[in-house]
Amino acid sequence: MKINKAAARADFKKQAAKFRREAEMAEKGAARFREQGKPAAAKTCEDLAKVYLKQADMAENYKFPKWVK
């Protein structure tokens, strides 16, 4: 099976940008919850932002397996 690496990398880049936007939204939500005096909800949003940033890093730094030509 032939995989178009350039197209796949472009897809990964788009996905990473999407994850970064989601992380930014979660961080804004955390700040809003902190202002409202809801530390548990703020912590949840911060954790979610960390997950989104990790997913973005994984998408940007994906290494194709050796069998992919």
CNS distance restraints for C-alpha pairs under 8 A (distance, minus, plus):
assign (resid   2 and name CA) (resid  68 and name CA) 7.47 0.50 0.50
assign (resid   2 and name CA) (resid  69 and name CA) 6.82 0.50 0.50
assign (resid   3 and name CA) (resid   8 and name CA) 7.86 0.50 0.50
assign (resid   3 and name CA) (resid  68 and name CA) 6.83 0.50 0.50
assign (resid   3 and name CA) (resid  69 and name CA) 7.02 0.50 0.50
assign (resid   4 and name CA) (resid   8 and name CA) 6.22 0.50 0.50
assign (resid   5 and name CA) (resid   9 and name CA) 5.99 0.50 0.50
assign (resid   6 and name CA) (resid  10 and name CA) 6.25 0.50 0.50
assign (resid   7 and name CA) (resid  11 and name CA) 6.23 0.50 0.50
assign (resid   8 and name CA) (resid  12 and name CA) 6.17 0.50 0.50
assign (resid   9 and name CA) (resid  13 and name CA) 6.12 0.50 0.50
assign (resid   9 and name CA) (resid  60 and name CA) 7.99 0.50 0.50
assign (resid  10 and name CA) (resid  14 and name CA) 6.27 0.50 0.50
assign (resid  11 and name CA) (resid  15 and name CA) 6.14 0.50 0.50
assign (resid  12 and name CA) (resid  16 and name CA) 6.04 0.50 0.50
assign (resid  12 and name CA) (resid  59 and name CA) 5.21 0.50 0.50
assign (resid  12 and name CA) (resid  60 and name CA) 6.20 0.50 0.50
assign (resid  13 and name CA) (resid  17 and name CA) 6.29 0.50 0.50
assign (resid  13 and name CA) (resid  59 and name CA) 6.86 0.50 0.50
assign (resid  13 and name CA) (resid  60 and name CA) 5.97 0.50 0.50
assign (resid  14 and name CA) (resid  18 and name CA) 6.31 0.50 0.50
assign (resid  15 and name CA) (resid  19 and name CA) 6.24 0.50 0.50
assign (resid  15 and name CA) (resid  56 and name CA) 7.20 0.50 0.50
assign (resid  15 and name CA) (resid  59 and name CA) 6.93 0.50 0.50
assign (resid  16 and name CA) (resid  20 and name CA) 6.19 0.50 0.50
assign (resid  16 and name CA) (resid  55 and name CA) 7.20 0.50 0.50
assign (resid  16 and name CA) (resid  56 and name CA) 4.17 0.50 0.50
assign (resid  16 and name CA) (resid  57 and name CA) 7.07 0.50 0.50
assign (resid  16 and name CA) (resid  59 and name CA) 5.61 0.50 0.50
assign (resid  16 and name CA) (resid  60 and name CA) 6.22 0.50 0.50
assign (resid  17 and name CA) (resid  21 and name CA) 6.30 0.50 0.50
assign (resid  17 and name CA) (resid  56 and name CA) 7.07 0.50 0.50
assign (resid  18 and name CA) (resid  22 and name CA) 6.31 0.50 0.50
assign (resid  18 and name CA) (resid  56 and name CA) 7.99 0.50 0.50
assign (resid  19 and name CA) (resid  23 and name CA) 6.16 0.50 0.50
assign (resid  19 and name CA) (resid  52 and name CA) 5.28 0.50 0.50
assign (resid  19 and name CA) (resid  53 and name CA) 6.57 0.50 0.50
assign (resid  19 and name CA) (resid  55 and name CA) 6.76 0.50 0.50
assign (resid  19 and name CA) (resid  56 and name CA) 5.39 0.50 0.50
assign (resid  20 and name CA) (resid  24 and name CA) 6.20 0.50 0.50
assign (resid  20 and name CA) (resid  52 and name CA) 6.56 0.50 0.50
assign (resid  20 and name CA) (resid  53 and name CA) 6.00 0.50 0.50
assign (resid  20 and name CA) (resid  56 and name CA) 6.26 0.50 0.50
assign (resid  21 and name CA) (resid  25 and name CA) 6.28 0.50 0.50
assign (resid  22 and name CA) (resid  26 and name CA) 6.21 0.50 0.50
assign (resid  22 and name CA) (resid  49 and name CA) 7.30 0.50 0.50
assign (resid  22 and name CA) (resid  52 and name CA) 6.66 0.50 0.50
assign (resid  23 and name CA) (resid  27 and name CA) 6.17 0.50 0.50
assign (resid  23 and name CA) (resid  48 and name CA) 7.17 0.50 0.50
assign (resid  23 and name CA) (resid  49 and name CA) 4.21 0.50 0.50
assign (resid  23 and name CA) (resid  50 and name CA) 7.12 0.50 0.50
assign (resid  23 and name CA) (resid  51 and name CA) 7.92 0.50 0.50
assign (resid  23 and name CA) (resid  52 and name CA) 5.27 0.50 0.50
assign (resid  23 and name CA) (resid  53 and name CA) 6.14 0.50 0.50
assign (resid  24 and name CA) (resid  28 and name CA) 6.26 0.50 0.50
assign (resid  24 and name CA) (resid  49 and name CA) 7.03 0.50 0.50
assign (resid  25 and name CA) (resid  29 and name CA) 6.19 0.50 0.50
assign (resid  26 and name CA) (resid  30 and name CA) 6.17 0.50 0.50
assign (resid  26 and name CA) (resid  45 and name CA) 5.22 0.50 0.50
assign (resid  26 and name CA) (resid  46 and name CA) 6.64 0.50 0.50
assign (resid  26 and name CA) (resid  48 and name CA) 6.57 0.50 0.50
assign (resid  26 and name CA) (resid  49 and name CA) 5.32 0.50 0.50
assign (resid  27 and name CA) (resid  31 and name CA) 6.33 0.50 0.50
assign (resid  27 and name CA) (resid  45 and name CA) 6.41 0.50 0.50
assign (resid  27 and name CA) (resid  46 and name CA) 5.96 0.50 0.50
assign (resid  27 and name CA) (resid  49 and name CA) 6.07 0.50 0.50
assign (resid  28 and name CA) (resid  32 and name CA) 6.24 0.50 0.50
assign (resid  29 and name CA) (resid  33 and name CA) 6.12 0.50 0.50
assign (resid  29 and name CA) (resid  42 and name CA) 7.14 0.50 0.50
assign (resid  29 and name CA) (resid  45 and name CA) 6.42 0.50 0.50
assign (resid  30 and name CA) (resid  34 and name CA) 6.08 0.50 0.50
assign (resid  30 and name CA) (resid  41 and name CA) 7.04 0.50 0.50
assign (resid  30 and name CA) (resid  42 and name CA) 4.09 0.50 0.50
assign (resid  30 and name CA) (resid  43 and name CA) 6.90 0.50 0.50
assign (resid  30 and name CA) (resid  44 and name CA) 7.71 0.50 0.50
assign (resid  30 and name CA) (resid  45 and name CA) 5.07 0.50 0.50
assign (resid  30 and name CA) (resid  46 and name CA) 5.99 0.50 0.50
assign (resid  31 and name CA) (resid  35 and name CA) 6.28 0.50 0.50
assign (resid  31 and name CA) (resid  42 and name CA) 6.78 0.50 0.50
assign (resid  32 and name CA) (resid  36 and name CA) 6.38 0.50 0.50
assign (resid  32 and name CA) (resid  42 and name CA) 7.77 0.50 0.50
assign (resid  33 and name CA) (resid  37 and name CA) 6.32 0.50 0.50
assign (resid  33 and name CA) (resid  38 and name CA) 5.25 0.50 0.50
assign (resid  33 and name CA) (resid  39 and name CA) 6.87 0.50 0.50
assign (resid  33 and name CA) (resid  41 and name CA) 6.26 0.50 0.50
assign (resid  33 and name CA) (resid  42 and name CA) 5.19 0.50 0.50
assign (resid  34 and name CA) (resid  38 and name CA) 5.54 0.50 0.50
assign (resid  34 and name CA) (resid  39 and name CA) 5.72 0.50 0.50
assign (resid  34 and name CA) (resid  42 and name CA) 5.67 0.50 0.50
assign (resid  38 and name CA) (resid  42 and name CA) 6.33 0.50 0.50
assign (resid  39 and name CA) (resid  43 and name CA) 6.08 0.50 0.50
assign (resid  40 and name CA) (resid  44 and name CA) 6.31 0.50 0.50
assign (resid  41 and name CA) (resid  45 and name CA) 6.30 0.50 0.50
assign (resid  42 and name CA) (resid  46 and name CA) 6.19 0.50 0.50
assign (resid  43 and name CA) (resid  47 and name CA) 6.15 0.50 0.50
assign (resid  44 and name CA) (resid  48 and name CA) 6.20 0.50 0.50
assign (resid  45 and name CA) (resid  49 and name CA) 6.16 0.50 0.50
assign (resid  46 and name CA) (resid  50 and name CA) 6.35 0.50 0.50
assign (resid  47 and name CA) (resid  51 and name CA) 6.40 0.50 0.50
assign (resid  48 and name CA) (resid  52 and name CA) 6.31 0.50 0.50
assign (resid  49 and name CA) (resid  53 and name CA) 6.18 0.50 0.50
assign (resid  50 and name CA) (resid  54 and name CA) 6.16 0.50 0.50
assign (resid  51 and name CA) (resid  55 and name CA) 6.23 0.50 0.50
assign (resid  52 and name CA) (resid  56 and name CA) 6.19 0.50 0.50
assign (resid  53 and name CA) (resid  57 and name CA) 6.24 0.50 0.50
assign (resid  54 and name CA) (resid  58 and name CA) 6.20 0.50 0.50
assign (resid  55 and name CA) (resid  59 and name CA) 6.15 0.50 0.50
assign (resid  56 and name CA) (resid  60 and name CA) 6.20 0.50 0.50
assign (resid  57 and name CA) (resid  61 and name CA) 6.04 0.50 0.50
assign (resid  58 and name CA) (resid  62 and name CA) 5.85 0.50 0.50
assign (resid  64 and name CA) (resid  68 and name CA) 6.45 0.50 0.50
